[in-house]
């Protein structure tokens, strides 16, 4: 089996952090988002090759993957950001077997081993949501197979959101569908992979729909902080050693080398190695490596690496190497 991981996007909704860090490499609970997915692939086994479709900050993606994972890998640059179908099309020279396609700005919980026994032409994983108007939702027939995807429906034709995780056994028909899509006019400047799935269905393919146990978005600040909370609660927490004058409210993730003095940390806080927090209160936040926080009270915040914050109260979002110092501290 081959794996295609498109991650060429610029992550505009998570700026300024994505100016220097690819969106899938932003961390929740002390671990890059894409690492949660790659670790699952390592457990699955049977991976012949992973094809990364890169773009923005591609050198950082290549360096991270090469230094942490032993999958046979190839990196293909998507120079023009014109949609998911175009991204997957770039992997075509390497695909000669069924493919798993994963968009890695979310974390999912599901048993991927189902692909080893499924006889369907493909599988699309979904998550039931209440706010269906925000998503592309998957409509199924009486047998539980996909009939179509409706983007941001005004009526509840389905509440099963497309989460960006697919297995395609009939890879030849997939690429026939992609060729068809790329021959059509774009939709708002993009070619969509879901239109290729629709082509497959219209030409007799059976795409099974499976609900995931959990799906956690990390594509914008509020959902990334919420995903940080969930991952901490699900076992990623890491308490620092007791320190006089420091109060900890679980769950937290505090790496080695963090200095805490006369502060209250938590709940739902992750702090990177080398950070220093003095006379401060922090909750619901992700703090980057070597950040320095003094005489501050932060909540619902995300700070990059080597950030300095002093005398600040409230919700703060700062990219790496930034500094905010208030005279009120």
C-alpha positions as CSV (number, residue, x, y, z in Angstrom):
1,X,0.0,0.0,0.0
2,X,1.1,3.5,-0.8
3,X,0.3,6.6,1.3
4,X,-0.3,10.1,0.0
5,X,0.0,13.0,2.4
6,X,-0.8,16.4,1.0
7,X,0.6,19.2,3.1
8,X,1.5,22.0,0.7
9,X,-0.9,24.7,2.2
10,X,0.3,27.9,3.8
11,X,-1.9,27.5,6.9
12,X,-3.2,31.1,6.7
13,X,-5.7,30.6,9.6
14,X,-2.8,29.9,12.0
15,X,-0.6,32.9,11.1
16,X,1.7,34.2,12.5
17,X,2.8,30.7,13.7
18,X,2.8,29.2,10.2
19,X,5.1,31.9,8.8
20,X,8.0,29.8,10.2
21,X,6.4,26.4,11.0
22,X,4.4,24.2,8.6
23,X,0.9,23.8,9.9
24,X,1.1,20.0,10.3
25,X,4.2,20.5,12.4
26,X,2.6,22.8,15.0
27,X,2.5,21.0,18.3
28,X,-0.3,19.9,20.6
29,X,0.5,18.3,23.9
30,X,4.2,18.4,23.0
31,X,3.9,16.6,19.7
32,X,3.6,17.8,16.1
33,X,0.1,17.2,14.7
34,X,1.4,15.1,11.8
35,X,3.4,12.9,14.2
36,X,0.2,11.6,15.6
37,X,-0.8,10.3,12.2
38,X,2.6,9.0,11.2
39,X,2.9,7.1,14.5
40,X,-0.4,5.4,13.6
41,X,0.9,4.4,10.2
42,X,4.0,2.9,11.8
43,X,1.8,0.7,13.9
44,X,-0.3,-0.3,10.9
45,X,2.6,-1.7,8.9
46,X,2.5,-2.7,5.3
47,X,3.5,0.7,4.1
48,X,5.5,0.5,0.9
49,X,6.1,4.2,0.4
50,X,4.8,7.6,1.7
51,X,4.4,10.3,-0.9
52,X,4.5,13.8,0.7
53,X,3.0,16.6,-1.4
54,X,4.9,19.6,-0.1
55,X,4.9,23.3,-0.7
56,X,5.2,25.9,2.0
57,X,8.3,25.5,4.1
58,X,8.9,22.1,2.4
59,X,12.5,21.9,3.7
60,X,11.3,21.7,7.3
61,X,8.8,19.0,6.5
62,X,11.5,16.9,4.7
63,X,14.0,17.4,7.6
64,X,11.4,16.4,10.2
65,X,10.2,13.3,8.4
66,X,13.7,12.1,7.5
67,X,15.0,12.4,11.0
68,X,12.0,10.8,12.8
69,X,10.6,8.1,10.5
70,X,12.0,5.2,8.5
71,X,9.2,4.9,5.9
72,X,10.5,4.9,2.3
73,X,9.6,8.4,1.3
74,X,9.4,10.7,-1.6
75,X,8.7,14.5,-1.6
76,X,6.9,16.2,-4.5
77,X,6.4,19.9,-4.5
78,X,3.0,21.4,-5.4
79,X,4.1,24.7,-6.9
80,X,0.6,25.9,-7.6
81,X,-2.0,25.7,-4.8
82,X,-5.0,24.8,-6.9
83,X,-6.8,22.1,-5.0
84,X,-6.7,18.7,-3.5
85,X,-7.2,16.8,-6.7
86,X,-4.2,18.5,-8.2
87,X,-2.1,17.6,-5.1
88,X,-3.0,13.9,-5.3
89,X,-2.4,14.0,-9.1
90,X,1.2,14.8,-8.4
91,X,1.7,11.5,-6.7
92,X,0.6,9.6,-9.8
93,X,4.1,8.5,-11.0
94,X,4.6,6.7,-7.7
95,X,1.2,5.0,-7.3
96,X,1.0,1.4,-8.5
97,X,-1.0,-0.1,-5.6
98,X,-4.0,0.9,-3.3
99,X,-3.5,4.2,-1.6
100,X,-4.3,5.7,1.8
101,X,-4.8,9.5,1.5
102,X,-4.4,11.6,4.6
103,X,-4.8,15.3,5.2
104,X,-2.8,15.9,8.3
105,X,-4.1,19.1,9.9
106,X,-6.4,17.0,12.1
107,X,-6.0,14.1,14.5
108,X,-8.3,11.1,14.2
109,X,-9.0,8.0,16.2
110,X,-9.9,4.9,14.2
111,X,-8.8,1.4,13.5
112,X,-7.0,1.6,10.1
113,X,-6.6,-2.2,10.0
114,X,-10.1,-2.3,8.4
115,X,-8.4,-1.6,5.1
116,X,-6.8,-5.1,5.2
117,X,-10.2,-6.8,5.0
118,X,-12.5,-4.4,3.1
119,X,-13.5,-5.5,-0.4
120,X,-14.9,-2.1,-1.3
121,X,-13.3,0.1,-4.0
122,X,-12.6,2.6,-1.3
123,X,-13.3,3.9,2.2
124,X,-14.1,7.4,3.3
125,X,-14.0,8.1,7.1
126,X,-16.4,10.6,8.6
127,X,-17.4,12.1,11.9
128,X,-20.9,13.0,12.9
129,X,-21.2,16.7,13.8
130,X,-23.9,19.1,14.9
131,X,-22.7,22.1,12.9
132,X,-23.0,20.3,9.5
133,X,-23.2,23.6,7.7
134,X,-19.5,24.1,8.1
135,X,-18.4,20.9,6.4
136,X,-18.6,18.8,3.3
137,X,-21.0,16.0,4.5
138,X,-21.2,12.5,3.1
139,X,-24.6,11.1,2.0
140,X,-25.0,7.3,2.0
141,X,-27.3,4.7,0.6
142,X,-29.2,2.0,2.6
143,X,-26.0,-0.2,2.6
144,X,-23.9,2.5,4.1
145,X,-22.0,3.4,0.9
146,X,-21.3,6.9,-0.2
147,X,-23.6,8.4,-2.9
148,X,-22.4,12.0,-2.8
149,X,-20.7,14.7,-0.8
150,X,-22.6,18.0,-0.3
151,X,-20.5,21.0,0.6
152,X,-21.7,23.1,3.5
153,X,-25.4,22.1,3.1
154,X,-28.1,24.5,4.3
155,X,-30.4,21.5,5.1
156,X,-29.3,18.5,7.2
157,X,-29.0,16.0,4.3
158,X,-26.3,14.4,6.5
159,X,-24.3,15.2,9.6
160,X,-21.4,12.9,8.7
161,X,-18.5,15.3,8.0
162,X,-15.7,14.4,5.6
163,X,-12.5,14.5,7.7
164,X,-9.9,14.1,5.0
165,X,-9.0,10.4,5.4
166,X,-9.5,8.0,2.5
167,X,-8.5,4.5,1.4
168,X,-8.8,3.8,-2.3
169,X,-8.3,0.2,-3.4
170,X,-9.3,0.9,-7.0
171,X,-6.5,3.4,-7.6
172,X,-6.7,3.2,-11.4
173,X,-10.3,4.5,-11.3
174,X,-9.3,7.2,-8.9
175,X,-6.8,8.6,-11.2
176,X,-9.2,8.3,-14.1
177,X,-11.5,10.4,-12.0
178,X,-8.8,12.9,-11.2
179,X,-8.0,13.3,-14.9
180,X,-11.6,13.9,-15.5
181,X,-11.7,16.6,-12.8
182,X,-8.6,18.3,-14.1
183,X,-10.1,18.6,-17.5
184,X,-13.1,20.6,-16.2
185,X,-13.1,24.3,-15.2
186,X,-12.0,25.0,-11.6
187,X,-14.4,25.7,-8.8
188,X,-13.3,29.0,-7.2
189,X,-9.8,28.3,-8.5
190,X,-9.5,24.7,-7.2
191,X,-9.9,21.1,-8.3
192,X,-11.5,19.0,-5.6
193,X,-10.5,15.4,-4.8
194,X,-14.1,14.7,-3.7
195,X,-15.2,15.3,-7.3
196,X,-13.0,12.4,-8.4
197,X,-14.7,10.2,-5.8
198,X,-18.0,11.2,-7.3
199,X,-16.7,10.2,-10.7
200,X,-15.7,6.8,-9.2
201,X,-19.2,6.3,-7.8
202,X,-20.9,7.4,-11.1
203,X,-18.8,4.7,-12.8
204,X,-19.8,1.9,-10.5
205,X,-17.4,2.1,-7.6
206,X,-18.5,1.2,-4.1
207,X,-17.0,3.5,-1.4
208,X,-17.7,2.4,2.1
209,X,-18.4,5.0,4.8
210,X,-16.9,4.5,8.3
211,X,-17.4,6.7,11.4
212,X,-14.2,7.5,13.3
213,X,-14.2,7.3,17.1
214,X,-12.6,10.8,17.4
215,X,-11.7,13.7,15.2
216,X,-9.8,16.7,16.5
217,X,-9.1,19.8,14.3
218,X,-5.9,21.7,14.6
219,X,-6.4,24.0,11.6
220,X,-7.1,27.3,13.5
221,X,-6.2,28.7,16.9
222,X,-9.4,27.9,18.9
223,X,-9.6,24.3,17.6
224,X,-5.9,23.7,18.1
225,X,-6.2,24.7,21.7
226,X,-9.2,22.5,22.2
227,X,-7.3,19.6,20.6
228,X,-4.4,20.3,22.9
229,X,-6.8,19.9,25.8
230,X,-8.2,16.6,24.5
231,X,-4.8,15.1,23.8
232,X,-3.7,16.0,27.4
233,X,-6.8,14.4,28.8
234,X,-6.2,11.3,26.7
235,X,-2.8,10.5,28.1
236,X,-0.3,13.0,26.8
237,X,-0.1,14.9,30.1
238,X,3.3,15.3,31.8
239,X,3.6,16.9,35.2
240,X,6.7,18.7,36.2
241,X,8.5,17.9,39.5
242,X,7.0,19.6,42.5
243,X,8.4,23.1,43.0
244,X,7.8,25.4,46.0
245,X,5.6,28.3,45.1
246,X,4.3,26.6,41.9
247,X,0.7,25.3,41.6
248,X,-0.2,22.8,38.9
249,X,-3.8,22.2,37.7
250,X,-4.0,19.1,35.6
251,X,-3.8,18.3,32.8
252,X,-0.5,19.8,31.6
253,X,2.5,18.9,29.5
254,X,5.7,20.3,30.7
255,X,9.0,19.3,29.0
256,X,12.3,18.9,30.8
257,X,14.3,22.0,31.2
258,X,11.3,24.3,31.9
259,X,11.8,26.7,34.8
260,X,8.7,27.6,36.8
261,X,8.8,30.1,39.7
262,X,6.0,31.5,41.8
263,X,3.4,30.6,39.1
264,X,0.1,28.8,38.5
265,X,0.1,26.5,35.5
266,X,-3.0,24.8,34.0
267,X,-5.3,23.4,33.3
268,X,-4.8,22.6,29.6
269,X,-1.3,24.0,29.2
270,X,1.7,22.6,27.1
271,X,5.1,24.2,27.6
272,X,8.2,23.5,25.5
273,X,11.7,22.8,26.7
274,X,13.8,25.7,27.8
275,X,10.8,27.9,28.6
276,X,10.8,30.1,31.8
277,X,7.6,31.2,33.6
278,X,8.0,33.5,36.6
279,X,5.3,35.2,38.7
280,X,2.6,34.3,36.1
281,X,-0.7,32.4,35.6
282,X,-1.2,30.4,32.5
283,X,-4.2,28.3,31.5
284,X,-5.5,26.9,28.1
285,X,-2.3,27.6,26.2
286,X,0.5,26.2,24.1
287,X,3.9,27.8,24.9
288,X,6.8,27.2,22.6
289,X,10.4,26.3,23.4
290,X,12.6,28.9,25.2
291,X,9.7,31.3,25.7
292,X,10.0,33.7,28.7
293,X,6.9,34.8,30.5
294,X,7.1,37.1,33.5
295,X,4.4,38.8,35.6
296,X,1.7,37.9,33.2
297,X,-1.8,36.2,33.2
298,X,-2.4,34.4,30.0
299,X,-5.3,32.3,28.8
300,X,-6.4,30.9,25.4
301,X,-3.0,31.7,24.1
302,X,-0.4,30.3,21.7
303,X,3.2,31.5,21.8
304,X,5.9,30.4,19.4
305,X,9.6,29.7,20.2
306,X,11.9,32.3,21.8
307,X,9.0,34.6,22.7
308,X,9.2,37.2,25.5
309,X,6.0,38.3,27.3
310,X,6.1,40.5,30.4
311,X,3.3,42.3,32.2
312,X,0.6,41.0,29.9
313,X,-2.9,39.9,30.7
314,X,-5.4,38.2,28.4
315,X,-5.4,36.0,25.3
316,X,-2.2,36.4,23.3
317,X,-1.1,34.9,20.0
318,X,2.6,35.5,19.1
319,X,4.8,34.0,16.5
320,X,8.4,32.9,17.2
321,X,11.0,35.5,18.2
322,X,8.3,38.1,19.2
323,X,8.3,40.3,22.3
324,X,5.5,42.0,24.1
325,X,6.4,44.0,27.3
326,X,3.9,46.1,29.2
327,X,4.8,48.8,31.6
328,X,2.0,47.6,33.8
329,X,3.8,44.4,34.8
